[in-house]
Amino acid sequence: MLVFRSLLILARAFFRARCQLALENLALRHQLLVLQRRVKQPRLDRSDRLLWVLLSRLWKNWRPSLVLVKPETVVAWHRGAFKAFWRWKSRPRRRGRPTVPREIINLIRRMARENPLWSPERIQSELALLGHEVAEATVKKYMGRGRPGPSSQTWMTFLRNHLPETAACDFFTLPTATFRVLYCFLVLSHDRRRIVHFNVTANPSAEWTAQQIVEAFPGDGTLPKFLVRDRDGIYGDWFRQRVRNMGIRQIIIGRKSPWQNPFAERVIGSIRRECLDHVIVFGEAHLRRILTAYVRYYNQSRTHLSLERNAPVPRDIEPPARGRVIAISQVGGLHHLYKRAA
C-alpha cells in the first residue's frame, strides 16, 4: 500500500505549482531531519525497497534525494532482485525422481525396526507382496544409516521365543469371614498369560504343592521346560524332587525380588483387584467356586494389552453384520462378556 501511495503522490506533483512543490519539499526534508535525530536506523520493508529500485531505474537524479540509506544499498537491492528473478525464471519444472509417499517410508522403517535380520532385498520383496513397487536403493535410503551387518534379535524377541516353554507358580493368601487364612496356589503359562491350574488349601505342604504341579501338567504335551518360582520354604525337597523328575528346570528368583516373577505377580494383583476385593469368602469351597468363575473369565473373556487386546484363549472378531450386542454376566455380575447375537 505504501508503494501505491507514493506513486499517487508523485502523479499529483506533476499538476502542482512550482512554489507549492518547493514548500512541500522543504517540509518533507525537515521531517526527515527530525526523523534522523530520533531514529538511528529506520527499517525498510520489501515494498520500500521495491519503490527505490523502480525510482533508480526511472529517475536519473535519484542519488541526491536518498537520505535514509546509502546509494550502494539500493544498488545491492537491485542486484538481489535481478538474481531472484533469474532464479525464479530458471527453476526446474520437475525435480528428479518422483517422491516416495510418506506411508511407504514409514512402512520401510517399521519393517527394518521390527526385523533387524532382514536385508534390503527382503524388505523390497515384502513390499512388492503388499503392492508397493520400490527400488532397492530407496529401501536402503530409508532403512536408516549405521545398521550393523549381522544384526542381533532384540531382547523382547528372545523372551517371546521362550515364553511357550516357561511357566510360573506362586502363592497368595486370603482371610475368610471367620478370620481363617486360606492359601491359594496358581500356575501360569507365560505363553498368552493363561492360568493353567489353581487350588485352595488351609494347610499347604511340599507334598500338596508338588501334586498341584502334576495336576497342572499331566504330561499331554504341555509340559514346560522352565518353572519360575520364589524361595518360599513351602517348595521343599519333596517339591523339588518331583519337579526334577518331571523334567522341568526350576528358575529360582532372588530374595525379596517379586519383580523377577512379574507375570504371576500381575495375575495375583488382577485377581485381588477385579474379584476378591469385592467379596467376603466363607470357606475353601466358596473361594474355589469364586476362583473357578474368575479363572474362566480371565482365560476366555478378559482382554490384555500385551496380547494385542485379546484374551489368553483368543476371541474371534465379530463384525456388526452379525447382529446386536448382548451382555453375558460373569463372576457373579462383576464383569460381563459382550457378544453379537443374530
Secondary structure, 3 states (H helix, E strand, C coil): CHHHHHHHHHHHHCCCCHHHHHHHHHHHHHHHHHHHHHCCCCCCCHHHHHHHHHHHHHCCCCCCCCCCCCHHHHHHHHHHHHHHHHHHHCCCCCCCCCCCCHHHHHHHHHHHHHCCCCCHHHHHHHHHHCCCCCCHHHHHHHHCCCCCCCCCCCHHHHHHHHHHHEEEEEEEEEECCCCCEEEEEEEEECHHHEEEEEEEECCCCHHHHHHHHHHHCCCCCCCCCEEEECCCCCCCHHHHHHHHHCCCEEEECCCCCHHHCHHHHHHHHHHHHHCHHHCCCCCHHHHHHHHHHHHHHHHHCCCEHHHCCECCCCCCCCCHHHCEEEEEEEHHHCEEEEEEEC
